[in-house]
Amino acid sequence: MLNSNLRPGSTTMYEVGIEHVLPFDAVLKVGGYAKYNEDQVTRISVGGTGLTGYATFRNGNWEDVRGLELQLARTSGRFVSGMATYELSNSRTGEVGFTTINNDPALFAATAKPFVRAQPALGSLRMFLRLGTPADWGALRGGWSVGTVYEWRKGGEYAYNPNVLPSRELPDENYI
């Protein structure tokens, strides 16, 4: 083990919502959530004048995720059933503390500042539609169904990093 004294990463999640039964056995659910990841492991480089240097790990990364979810479902329909879910979420990730330790303060002074990167809000849509015949129509005519699934998701960010710089040193122009 490189550092057995590391704290294990932790996740705390909160969720709150309401559910309401509508006509035609449809159910509407509206909810919000927040998730906090703390003490995530990050790499730290240790080196100095005349030293070959080495890398070790420490607790220094974190992430916050927040979102909203809307769902409309009808699971007990005689001929038609299905569901549609829309989710909107955003996140922030960050790092605290040093990423490099060196005898020359000029080499690691920039890595002492906290780093935060906010991800823009991302949406996703999932839909399922089932058409079928009731089972009480008999063995040949009843119990048949056909279903289709549709999923759409807004793309996230990608860090263009040709020089393999640490994330905290990338300018905003490198995020596409």
Summary of the structure (lengths in Angstrom):
residues: 176
radius of gyration: 25.0
end to end distance: 36.5
largest distance: 84.5
contacts: 418
relative contact order: 0.15
helix: 11%
strand: 58%
